[in-house]
């Protein structure tokens, strides 16, 4: 089994290196389209590609193989209740710090391996069709596989340094993939934004790791988890205050999770990240990277169980994120941005589950969400592909007769996302809502209320997307409509497989993840304090609580049908009647503008001031520039003495002789 885990983790890296280096060299050797086609950043569908196809096939083949191995590992580890620790290499040893590179394989890891490799392999397969005309294919597939390796590093980590390495690796890969079409200014801006906002969260994560080493003298999971109870109730000095040790450490770690998982206040990068190719959106921003924060909190459950304040904070931020992102999704017009805000909202659900102590329930939703959200993203990619790269839903409509297979797949994704009975989302999302109520705390009840409202919004914007895209009259030009075509099988097969997951993943695995025997399934991978009976309690909530997500879903569907099928003029009239609210939601609660005014502009002003006044006027003016200017002034005056006339030199000599005689006269007198 150890060899199997090594193959799962390292095959994507090998594929990335071979495809990236070998593919790029092959492109240059044959002088392909990448060399003589200037890629203006439109999105690659308009250029012929006559370069090597093997990088795409190699990376996809390796990922499909890894996906199969991951499912084998899942049934051995999770269902067979096995645990492994695979030593890879001696890594960092410095003073008292020891962090070896080892793969920690338990149920939590096995679930994440299945999610990462299954979705990644299907995205690779889909990309063969979607990126078939892009002149930079080897680079694209190398970046995809590099991202997958970094994510696998993160989920198999056995210590916090190893996790941080994978954490920053996915950050780097997401920067490269979001800005893949780097000649497009908006893609560059989005990539930089994602990178910078994540650095804010990662600063907190790094401080958390430092704090854990300071407190426990180790960053290895087994050591710190065993020692965690000894710090309960103790304090640590932080920013001049004596604060509860476990609360400080948990909140610093959660700050990292907020950045990576796009939670409220650090969410602004996620919608902009849609500038990358659609398969990137499906891989990074629906199924894998954004769930890294949820994975972090689940992995650190022995810490979060010891701090009620940190747990409450996680619940609060998760609930606000779920509600906030769902409200913004109501009015977005870009098909990918609607799904991006949906992702943001669903991540909020997962954090609510973490906050109330239902860690397994949160991971269950992570597991099911990966299937139906990747399905929706790839389905939207199929629509964009058919619509000559159009992403505005106001320019769509009437696509159902032309894209029946894509419509069917997106319908399944929509049903799963909205929590239609017996689909994957129904089991996992409803369990979170029930868990929030079962927490029986003020913050839990608050979260429950916001989650039900978010469920209504989710249903509305999901059906709005379906109705605006596939139904009603066509709003695109006749020329665009004449080119509408169903995607090739290489793009449709991944949709079929993801649709199977969106339909069955909840029903098949519900007993393992959230059933009465779920403690056996998770084993030691997740920790719940002896008094934490949340998973048992959520099975016994009142009937009204159980039905509330379903009622919200039906109401959302009904309203969307009324607005976009029965009377399409209603939304326009409603928006005009409530223009301030409409603009507030359309402008994403004005977070970008607020951050720009209070953070970006002052920073730019300070930078410009330090550059012009500090560096230019003070340092350069008084330093190098000032000294050199004075030297030039003096030399210019001295140069004038070199006139070339003999009598000038004779006069200067006479003055010199007179000065020497005078000095000797006075010096001699003394």
C-alpha positions in Angstrom: 0.0 0.0 0.0 2.9 2.4 0.7 3.9 2.3 -3.0 0.3 3.0 -4.0 0.3 6.2 -1.9 3.6 7.3 -3.3 2.3 6.8 -6.8 -0.9 8.8 -6.0 1.1 11.8 -4.7 4.0 11.9 -7.1 2.7 10.8 -10.5 1.0 14.2 -11.0 4.4 16.0 -10.3 6.2 13.7 -12.8 3.5 14.4 -15.4 3.8 18.2 -14.8 7.6 18.2 -15.2 7.6 16.0 -18.3 4.7 17.9 -19.9 6.0 21.3 -19.0 9.6 20.9 -20.0 9.3 18.3 -22.7 6.1 19.9 -24.3 7.6 23.4 -24.3 10.8 22.1 -25.9 8.8 20.1 -28.5 6.8 23.3 -29.3 9.9 25.3 -29.9 11.5 22.5 -31.9 8.7 22.3 -34.4 8.0 26.1 -34.5 4.4 25.5 -33.7 1.4 27.8 -33.4 2.6 29.0 -29.9 5.6 30.6 -31.6 4.0 32.4 -34.5 0.5 33.0 -33.2 0.3 36.1 -30.9 -2.2 35.0 -28.3 -4.2 38.2 -27.7 -5.9 36.9 -24.7 -9.3 36.2 -26.1 -9.3 32.7 -24.7 -7.6 30.5 -27.2 -10.5 29.1 -29.1 -9.7 30.9 -32.3 -6.2 29.6 -33.1 -5.2 26.4 -34.7 -2.9 24.2 -32.6 -0.4 22.1 -34.5 1.9 21.4 -31.5 2.3 18.1 -29.6 -0.8 16.4 -28.2 1.1 14.0 -25.9 1.5 16.4 -22.9 -2.3 16.6 -22.6 -2.7 12.8 -23.0 0.2 12.0 -20.6 -1.0 14.2 -17.8 -4.6 13.1 -18.2 -3.6 9.4 -18.3 -1.6 9.7 -15.1 -4.4 11.5 -13.3 -7.0 9.0 -14.4 -4.6 6.3 -13.0 -4.2 8.2 -9.8 -8.0 8.6 -9.5 -8.5 4.8 -9.7 -5.7 4.3 -7.1 -7.4 6.9 -4.9 -10.7 4.9 -4.9 -8.8 1.7 -4.1 -7.1 3.5 -1.2 -10.4 5.0 0.0 -12.1 1.6 0.3 -9.0 0.2 2.1 -8.5 3.1 4.5 -12.0 4.4 5.1 -14.2 1.4 4.7 -11.5 -1.1 5.8 -10.5 1.1 8.8 -6.8 1.1 8.0 -4.2 3.8 8.8 -0.8 4.3 7.3 2.2 6.6 7.7 4.5 6.6 4.7 8.0 8.0 5.3 9.2 9.8 2.2 12.4 11.7 3.3 14.2 13.4 6.1 13.3 17.0 5.6 13.9 19.9 8.0 16.0 19.4 11.2 17.1 22.7 12.8 17.7 22.9 16.5 14.6 21.6 18.3 12.5 21.7 15.1 12.0 18.4 13.3 9.7 18.1 10.3 10.1 15.0 8.2 8.3 14.5 4.9 5.8 11.7 5.6 2.3 10.9 4.2 -0.4 10.7 6.8 -3.0 8.4 5.5 -6.3 8.2 7.5 -10.0 8.4 6.6 -9.9 12.2 6.2 -6.9 12.0 3.8 -8.6 9.1 1.9 -11.7 11.2 1.3 -9.6 14.2 0.1 -7.5 12.0 -2.2 -10.7 10.8 -3.9 -12.1 14.3 -4.2 -8.9 15.8 -5.5 -7.9 13.1 -8.0 -11.4 12.3 -9.3 -12.2 15.9 -10.1 -8.8 16.7 -11.3 -8.7 13.7 -13.7 -12.1 14.6 -15.1 -11.0 18.2 -15.5 -7.9 17.1 -17.3 -10.0 15.0 -19.7 -12.5 17.8 -20.3 -9.6 20.2 -21.0 -8.4 18.1 -23.9 -11.6 19.2 -25.7 -12.0 22.7 -24.2 -8.4 23.8 -24.7 -8.0 21.9 -28.1 -7.2 25.1 -30.0 -5.1 26.9 -27.4 -1.5 27.4 -28.6 0.0 26.9 -25.1 -1.4 23.4 -24.2 1.7 21.9 -22.7 2.0 24.8 -20.2 -1.7 24.6 -19.3 -1.6 20.8 -18.6 1.7 21.1 -16.7 0.1 23.8 -14.4 -3.0 21.7 -13.9 -0.9 18.7 -12.8 1.4 20.9 -10.7 -1.7 22.2 -8.9 -2.9 18.7 -8.2 0.5 17.7 -6.8 0.5 20.7 -4.4 -3.1 19.8 -3.3 -2.1 16.2 -2.6 0.9 17.4 -0.6 -1.5 19.5 1.5 -3.9 16.7 2.3 -1.3 14.0 3.0 0.8 16.3 5.3 1.9 14.9 8.6 3.1 18.2 10.1 2.2 21.9 9.7 5.3 22.8 7.7 4.5 20.2 5.1 0.9 21.4 5.0 2.2 25.0 4.6 4.4 23.9 1.6 1.3 22.4 -0.1 -0.8 25.4 0.9 1.6 27.8 -0.8 2.0 25.4 -3.7 -1.7 25.6 -4.5 -1.5 29.4 -4.1 1.3 29.5 -6.7 -0.5 27.1 -9.1 -3.7 29.1 -8.8 -1.8 32.3 -9.6 -0.3 30.6 -12.7 -3.7 29.2 -13.8 -5.9 32.3 -13.2 -3.4 34.4 -15.1 -2.9 31.7 -17.8 -3.9 34.1 -20.5 -1.4 36.6 -19.3 -1.8 39.1 -22.2 -5.3 39.9 -21.0 -5.0 42.7 -18.3 -8.1 41.5 -16.4 -6.5 38.0 -16.1 -3.3 39.5 -14.7 -5.2 41.6 -12.2 -7.3 38.7 -11.1 -4.2 36.5 -10.6 -2.5 39.2 -8.5 -5.6 39.8 -6.5 -5.9 36.1 -5.6 -2.3 36.0 -4.7 -2.3 39.1 -2.5 -5.6 38.4 -0.7 -4.4 34.9 0.1 -1.1 36.3 1.5 -3.2 38.1 4.1 -4.8 34.9 5.2 -1.4 33.0 5.0 0.2 35.6 7.3 -2.2 34.5 10.0 -1.6 30.8 9.2 2.1 31.3 9.4 1.7 33.1 12.8 -0.4 30.1 13.9 2.3 27.7 13.0 4.9 29.8 14.9 2.6 30.0 17.9 2.1 26.2 17.9 5.9 25.6 17.8 6.4 28.2 20.5 3.7 26.5 22.7 4.4 22.8 22.1 8.0 22.7 20.8 6.8 20.7 17.8 4.7 21.0 14.6 4.1 17.3 14.1 0.4 16.5 14.3 0.6 13.4 16.6 2.8 15.4 19.1 0.7 18.5 19.2 -2.7 16.7 19.3 -1.6 14.6 22.2 -0.3 17.7 24.1 -3.3 20.0 23.2 -5.4 19.2 26.3 -2.5 20.4 28.6 -2.9 23.9 27.2 -6.7 24.1 27.9 -7.4 27.2 30.0 -3.8 28.5 29.8 -2.9 31.9 28.4 -0.3 33.2 25.9 0.9 36.8 25.4 -0.3 38.1 22.0 -0.1 41.7 20.9 0.5 42.8 24.5 -2.5 40.9 25.9 -2.7 37.7 27.9 -5.2 35.6 25.8 -6.4 32.0 25.9 -3.7 30.0 24.2 -5.9 27.6 22.2 -8.3 30.4 21.1 -5.4 32.5 19.7 -3.8 29.5 17.9 -7.2 28.4 16.4 -8.1 31.9 15.2 -4.7 32.4 13.6 -5.1 29.1 11.7 -8.7 30.0 10.8 -7.4 33.2 9.3 -5.5 31.1 6.8 -8.6 29.1 6.1 -10.6 32.3 5.5 -8.2 33.4 2.8 -7.9 30.1 1.0 -11.6 29.2 1.3 -12.8 32.7 0.4 -14.7 33.4 3.6 -16.4 36.8 4.4 -13.9 39.7 4.4 -11.3 37.6 2.5 -13.7 36.5 -0.2 -13.0 39.2 -2.9 -10.5 37.2 -4.9 -12.8 34.2 -5.8 -15.3 35.8 -8.3 -12.4 37.6 -10.1 -10.6 34.3 -10.4 -13.1 33.3 -13.1 -10.8 35.1 -15.5 -8.9 31.8 -15.9 -10.0 29.1 -18.3 -13.3 27.4 -17.3 -11.7 24.0 -16.4 -9.5 26.0 -13.9 -12.6 27.4 -12.3 -14.0 23.9 -11.9 -10.8 22.4 -10.5 -9.5 25.1 -8.2 -12.5 27.2 -7.3 -15.2 24.6 -6.9 -13.8 21.3 -5.8 -10.2 21.4 -4.5 -8.2 24.4 -3.5 -11.1 26.4 -1.9 -11.8 23.4 0.3 -8.3 23.4 1.8 -9.5 25.7 4.6 -12.3 23.3 5.5 -9.8 20.5 5.5 -7.4 22.5 7.8 -10.1 23.1 10.4 -11.1 19.4 10.2 -7.5 18.2 10.6 -7.0 20.6 13.6 -10.3 19.4 15.2 -8.4 18.5 18.5 -7.5 22.2 18.8 -10.9 23.7 17.9 -12.6 21.3 20.3 -10.7 23.1 23.1 -11.8 26.6 22.2 -15.5 27.5 22.2 -14.7 31.1 21.2 -12.8 29.9 18.1 -15.6 27.5 17.2 -18.2 30.2 17.6 -16.2 32.5 15.3 -16.0 29.8 12.7 -19.7 29.3 12.9 -20.4 33.0 12.6 -18.1 33.7 9.7 -19.4 30.6 7.9 -23.1 31.6 8.3 -22.4 35.2 7.2 -20.5 34.0 4.2 -23.2 31.6 3.2 -25.8 34.3 3.4 -23.7 37.1 1.8 -22.5 35.1 -1.2 -26.0 33.8 -1.8 -27.5 37.3 -1.9 -24.9 38.5 -4.3 -25.4 35.5 -6.6 -29.1 36.5 -7.0 -28.3 39.3 -9.5 -25.0 38.4 -11.2 -25.2 38.1 -15.0 -21.9 36.3 -15.8 -22.7 32.6 -15.8 -19.4 31.7 -14.1 -19.7 34.3 -11.5 -23.1 33.0 -10.4 -21.5 29.6 -9.8 -18.4 31.3 -8.1 -20.6 33.0 -5.6 -22.5 29.7 -5.1 -19.2 28.1 -4.2 -18.4 30.9 -1.8 -21.8 30.3 -0.2 -21.5 26.5 0.0 -18.1 26.9 1.7 -19.9 28.9 4.3 -22.1 25.9 5.0 -19.1 23.7 5.5 -17.6 26.1 8.0 -20.8 26.2 10.0 -20.6 22.4 10.3 -17.0 22.7 11.5 -18.0 25.5 14.0 -20.7 23.5 15.6 -18.4 20.5 15.9 -20.0 18.4 13.2 -16.7 17.9 11.4 -17.7 14.8 9.5 -20.9 16.5 8.2 -18.8 19.4 6.9 -16.4 17.0 5.1 -19.5 15.1 3.7 -20.7 18.3 2.1 -17.1 19.0 0.8 -17.2 15.5 -0.8 -20.7 15.8 -2.4 -20.2 19.5 -3.4 -17.1 18.6 -5.4 -19.1 16.5 -7.8 -22.1 18.8 -8.4 -20.1 22.1 -8.4 -17.5 20.8 -10.8 -20.4 19.5 -12.9 -22.0 23.0 -13.0 -18.7 24.7 -13.9 -17.8 22.3 -16.7 -21.4 22.5 -17.9 -21.2 26.3 -18.0 -17.9 25.8 -19.9 -19.8 23.7 -22.4 -22.3 26.5 -22.8 -19.5 29.1 -23.2 -17.8 26.9 -25.8 -21.0 26.6 -27.8 -21.8 30.4 -27.5 -18.5 31.5 -29.1 -17.1 32.5 -25.6 -20.1 34.5 -24.5 -20.5 34.4 -20.7 -23.3 37.0 -20.1 -26.6 35.1 -19.4 -28.5 38.2 -20.8 -27.0 37.2 -24.2 -28.2 33.6 -24.0 -31.6 31.9 -23.8 -33.3 29.3 -25.9 -30.3 27.0 -25.9 -32.2 23.9 -24.8 -32.9 22.5 -28.3 -29.3 22.9 -29.3 -27.6 21.6 -26.1 -29.9 18.9 -24.7 -27.1 16.8 -23.2 -25.4 19.8 -21.5 -28.9 21.0 -20.3 -29.5 17.5 -18.8 -26.2 17.5 -17.0 -26.6 21.0 -15.6 -30.1 20.1 -14.5 -28.7 17.3 -12.4 -26.0 19.7 -11.0 -28.7 22.3 -10.2 -31.0 19.7 -8.5 -28.0 18.5 -6.3 -27.0 22.1 -5.4 -30.5 23.1 -4.4 -30.9 20.0 -2.3 -33.6 18.2 -4.3 -34.6 15.0 -2.4 -32.2 12.0 -2.8 -29.5 14.0 -4.7 -26.1 14.4 -3.1 -26.7 17.9 -1.9 -29.9 16.9 -0.2 -28.1 14.6 2.3 -25.1 16.8 3.0 -26.5 20.3 3.0 -29.6 19.4 5.0 -27.5 17.7 7.6 -25.5 20.9 8.1 -28.7 23.0 8.5 -30.0 20.4 11.0 -26.6 20.4 12.8 -26.7 24.2 13.2 -30.1 23.9 14.8 -29.1 20.9 16.9 -26.1 22.9 18.4 -28.8 24.5 20.6 -26.8 27.8 21.0 -27.6 31.4 20.1 -25.0 31.4 17.4 -26.2 28.0 16.1 -29.8 29.3 15.8 -28.5 32.4 14.1 -26.5 30.2 11.7 -29.6 28.0 11.1 -31.7 31.0 10.1 -29.1 32.4 7.7 -28.5 29.0 6.1 -32.2 28.5 5.4 -32.4 32.0 3.8 -29.3 31.1 1.8 -30.9 27.8 0.7 -33.8 29.9 -0.7 -31.4 32.2 -2.5 -29.4 29.2 -3.8 -32.5 27.7 -5.3 -33.5 31.0 -6.9 -30.2 31.9 -8.5 -29.6 28.3 -9.6 -32.9 28.1 -11.5 -32.4 31.7 -12.7 -29.2 30.5 -14.3 -31.0 27.5 -15.9 -34.0 29.5 -17.2 -31.9 32.5 -18.5 -29.4 30.2 -20.3 -31.6 27.4 -21.7 -35.2 28.6 -21.8 -37.2 31.5 -23.2 -36.4 33.2 -26.5 -32.8 33.3 -27.8 -31.2 36.7 -27.0 -27.9 36.1 -28.9 -27.3 37.3 -32.4 -28.3 35.1 -35.3 -24.7 34.6 -36.2 -23.8 33.3 -32.7 -26.9 31.1 -32.7 -26.0 29.6 -36.0 -22.7 28.3 -34.5 -24.3 26.8 -31.3 -23.3 23.1 -31.1 -23.1 20.4 -28.5 -19.7 19.7 -27.1 -17.6 16.7 -28.2 -17.6 13.5 -26.2 -14.3 14.2 -24.6 -16.0 17.1 -22.8 -19.3 15.3 -22.2 -18.0 12.1 -20.7 -16.6 14.0 -17.6 -20.0 15.6 -17.2 -21.7 12.2 -17.2 -19.3 10.9 -14.5 -19.7 14.0 -12.4 -23.5 13.8 -12.8 -23.4 10.2 -11.4 -21.5 11.5 -8.4 -24.0 14.4 -8.0 -26.8 11.9 -8.0 -25.4 9.0 -6.0 -22.5 10.3 -3.7 -25.0 11.4 -1.0 -27.2 8.3 -0.9 -24.3 5.8 -1.1 -22.1 7.3 1.5 -24.5 9.0 3.9 -24.4 6.2 6.5 -20.6 6.3 6.6 -20.2 10.1 6.8 -23.2 11.2 9.0 -24.9 7.9 10.0 -25.1 6.6 13.5 -21.8 4.7 13.0 -19.9 7.6 11.5 -17.5 7.7 14.5 -16.3 4.2 13.4 -15.8 5.5 9.8 -13.8 8.5 10.8 -11.8 6.7 13.5 -9.0 9.0 14.9 -9.0 11.2 11.8 -11.5 13.6 13.3 -11.7 14.4 17.0 -14.8 15.2 19.0 -14.7 16.0 22.7 -16.6 13.6 24.9 -19.4 16.1 25.4 -19.8 16.6 21.6 -22.9 14.7 20.5 -23.9 16.9 17.7 -24.1 14.2 15.0 -26.5 12.1 17.1 -28.5 15.2 18.0 -29.0 16.3 14.4 -30.9 13.1 13.7 -33.5 14.1 16.3 -34.4 17.7 15.3 -38.1 18.7 14.9 -39.8 17.9 11.6 -40.1 21.5 10.7 -36.3 21.9 10.8 -35.9 18.9 8.6 -38.4 20.3 6.1 -37.2 23.9 6.1 -34.5 23.5 3.4 -37.0 21.7 1.1 -39.5 24.5 1.6 -36.9 27.1 0.9 -35.8 25.2 -2.3 -39.4 25.0 -3.6 -40.0 28.7 -2.9 -36.8 29.6 -4.7 -37.7 27.5 -7.7 -41.3 29.0 -7.8 -40.0 32.6 -7.7 -37.4 31.9 -10.4 -40.0 30.3 -12.6 -42.4 33.3 -12.1 -39.6 35.8 -12.9 -37.9 34.2 -15.8 -40.5 32.0 -17.5 -44.0 33.2 -16.6 -43.3 37.0 -16.6 -39.8 38.0 -17.6 -40.6 41.7 -17.2 -41.1 41.3 -13.4 -37.3 41.2 -12.5 -36.7 44.5 -14.4 -39.6 46.2 -12.8 -38.6 44.9 -9.3 -35.0 46.1 -9.9 -36.2 49.6 -10.9 -38.4 49.8 -7.8 -35.6 48.8 -5.5 -32.6 50.2 -7.3 -30.5 50.9 -4.2 -30.8 47.2 -3.0 -30.3 46.0 -6.6 -27.1 48.1 -7.0 -25.9 47.0 -3.5 -26.1 43.4 -4.5 -24.9 43.9 -8.1 -21.8 45.7 -6.7 -21.2 42.8 -4.3 -22.0 44.8 -1.1 -19.3 47.3 -2.3 -16.5 45.4 -0.7 -14.1 46.0 -3.6 -14.8 49.7 -3.5 -14.4 49.8 0.4 -11.1 48.0 0.2 -9.9 50.2 -2.6 -10.8 53.4 -0.7 -9.5 52.4 2.7 -6.6 50.0 1.9 -5.4 50.1 -1.7 -5.4 53.9 -2.3 -3.7 54.8 1.1 -1.1 52.1 0.4 -0.5 53.5 -3.1 -0.3 57.1 -1.7 2.2 56.0 1.0 4.2 54.1 -1.7 4.2 57.1 -4.0 5.2 59.5 -1.2 8.0 57.2 0.0 9.2 56.9 -3.7 9.0 60.6 -4.6 9.9 62.3 -1.3 11.6 59.6 0.7 13.7 57.9 -2.0 13.9 60.5 -4.8 14.1 63.8 -2.8 15.7 62.8 0.5 17.9 59.8 -0.1 18.9 60.4 -3.7 18.8 64.2 -3.3 21.1 64.3 -0.3 22.9 61.1 -1.1 24.2 59.9 -4.5 22.5 62.6 -6.6 23.4 65.4 -4.2 27.1 64.4 -3.8 27.6 63.8 -7.6 26.0 67.2 -8.4 28.3 69.0 -6.0 31.3 67.2 -7.4 30.2 68.2 -10.9 29.8 71.8 -9.8 33.3 72.0 -8.2 34.9 70.3 -11.2 33.2 72.6 -13.6 34.6 75.7 -11.8 38.1 74.1 -11.6 38.0 73.3 -15.3 37.6 77.0 -16.1 41.1 77.6 -14.7 42.5 75.4 -17.5 42.3 78.3 -20.0 45.4 77.5 -22.1 47.0 81.0 -21.8 50.6 81.1 -20.6 50.2 84.4 -18.7 47.3 82.9 -16.7 49.6 80.0 -15.6 52.4 82.5 -14.9 50.1 84.6 -12.8 48.9 81.5 -10.9 52.6 80.5 -10.2 53.4 84.0 -9.0 50.4 83.9 -6.5 51.7 80.5 -5.4 55.3 81.7 -4.8 53.9 84.8 -2.9 51.8 82.5 -0.7 54.8 80.2 0.1 57.1 83.2 0.9 54.4 84.7 3.1 54.0 81.4 5.0 57.7 81.1 5.5 58.0 84.7 6.8 55.3 84.2 9.4 56.2 80.6 10.2 59.9 81.7 10.5 58.9 84.5 12.9 57.5 81.9 15.3 
